[in-house]
């Protein structure tokens, strides 16, 4: 999946994993396929070759806004540069060499 084709407005951030030894950041989000969709699908977003990772998130606000969707929007990097994710109360920026996105298997836990 091409990151610029993925709409994360009103998505739900479900999981964040940062692995400094592997230089990866993993996100699991439940996102609408399109603005007109009524159901969300689980996406796994893997950033590899992470050189810089900054996160400031209010866990209480993320939980309070989970049902409606705690992701406001994102600005994915097209080339090795910073990706920005904006939440109901927080922000993440990731400088990575690559971004890969896969739809999770039905009922599967995060495996990327």
C-alpha positions in Angstrom: 0.0 0.0 0.0 1.2 3.5 -0.8 1.3 5.6 2.4 -0.1 8.7 0.6 -3.2 6.7 -0.4 -4.0 5.9 3.2 -6.4 8.2 5.1 -5.9 8.1 8.8 -8.4 10.8 9.8 -10.6 9.3 12.7 -8.4 6.2 12.8 -7.8 4.5 16.1 -4.2 4.1 17.4 -4.1 0.7 18.9 -0.4 -0.1 19.4 3.0 1.6 19.2 6.3 -0.3 19.3 9.8 1.3 19.2 12.8 -1.0 18.7 16.0 1.0 18.9 18.2 -2.1 18.2 16.4 -2.9 15.0 15.8 0.8 14.2 12.0 0.2 13.7 8.8 1.7 14.8 5.6 -0.3 14.4 2.0 1.1 14.6 -1.2 -0.8 14.6 -4.2 1.4 13.6 -7.8 0.8 12.8 -8.6 3.0 9.8 -11.4 3.6 7.4 -10.8 2.4 3.9 -12.2 5.6 2.5 -13.9 8.7 3.9 -17.3 7.2 3.0 -16.6 3.8 4.7 -18.5 2.8 7.8 -16.1 0.1 9.1 -12.5 0.3 10.0 -9.8 -2.2 9.1 -6.6 -3.0 11.0 -3.4 -1.7 9.4 0.1 -2.4 10.4 2.5 0.4 9.6 6.2 -0.4 9.8 8.9 2.2 9.7 12.4 0.8 9.1 15.8 2.5 9.2 14.5 4.8 11.9 17.1 7.5 12.6 14.9 9.7 14.8 11.7 9.1 16.7 9.8 11.7 18.8 6.5 11.0 20.6 4.4 13.1 22.9 1.0 11.5 23.5 -1.6 11.9 26.3 -2.6 8.3 27.0 -5.8 9.4 28.8 -6.9 11.6 25.9 -6.0 8.7 23.4 -8.2 6.3 25.4 -11.0 8.8 25.9 -11.1 9.5 22.1 -10.6 5.9 21.0 -14.2 5.1 20.0 -14.5 8.2 17.8 -11.0 7.9 16.5 -7.9 9.3 18.2 -5.9 10.1 15.1 -6.6 13.5 13.6 -4.4 13.0 10.5 -1.0 12.1 9.2 1.6 13.4 6.8 3.5 10.4 5.5 7.0 10.8 4.1 7.3 10.0 0.4 11.1 9.7 0.6 13.4 9.2 3.5 12.2 12.2 5.6 9.9 12.8 8.5 6.4 11.4 8.8 4.1 13.3 11.2 1.1 11.8 13.0 -1.3 14.1 14.9 -3.6 12.7 17.6 -6.5 14.0 19.7 -3.8 15.2 22.1 -0.3 14.4 20.9 2.1 14.1 18.0 4.6 11.6 16.7 7.3 12.3 14.2 9.5 9.5 12.6 12.5 9.9 10.4 12.8 6.6 8.6 14.3 5.1 5.4 11.1 3.2 4.5 7.5 2.8 5.4 5.5 -0.3 4.7 1.8 -0.8 5.3 -0.1 -4.1 5.3 -3.7 -5.0 6.2 -3.7 -7.3 9.2 -5.2 -10.7 8.8 -8.7 -11.0 10.3 -8.4 -11.6 14.0 -4.6 -11.5 13.9 -2.4 -9.7 16.4 0.3 -7.4 15.2 3.0 -9.5 13.6 5.2 -7.1 11.5 
